[in-house]
Amino acid sequence: MDKRVVIADDESIIRLDLKEILEGDGYLVVGEAARGDDALAMIRELEPDLALLDIKMPGLDGIEVARELKGSNTVVVLLTAFSQRALIESARDAGVVAYLVKPFRSSEILPKIAAIMNPLATEPVEAPEVTNVDDKIETREIVQRAKELLMDERGLDEPAAFEVIQQSAMRGRTRMRDVAQQILKGEFVG
């Protein structure tokens, strides 16, 4: 039986991308919402296996929705552009099992969702998730140091330095972390 999913994000393009990615992998998207309060009502009514919730939404945010769903059979995964430690802790307290950092690619999110939805896999979901959270924080720190170096060396402001790293990663089809490490090692030529 297909796993049933509700997607909640106030950006319609994100919902559309996620729906395509998930349906292409055999998931059944049973509902979409742009607001947290609408998502909560929909999830309570449809009882999906998985809820993908954006953190920042009108109505209720993703963590508030997760808190309301705590104890239900719906697995909650947050979608976020942020990975601050305090956010991670409050999300975990609310019953969120994992989070996906935007922007994301199907090659990254499908294996993660499969592992979350299949707890009978050889490894427990909790162990890799804790590692992944620490990895995300470490990545942010590496990117931050690389941004600061670009700002010092090239006289860029923070948004411009971030864009240099982001654009280089997209052009090279690599991770921002890899580009940031090249910058820190003095191997970056972008």
Secondary structure, 3 states (H helix, E strand, C coil): CCCEEEEECCCHHHHHHHHHHHHHCCCEEEEEECCHHHHHHHHHHHCCCEEEEECCCCCCCHHHHHHHHCCCCCEEEEEECCCCHHHHHHHHHCCCCEEEECCCCHHHHHHHHHHHHCCCCCCCCHHHHHHHHHHHHHHHHHHHHHHHHHHHHHCCCHHHHHHHHHHHHHHCCCCHHHHHHHHHHCCCCC
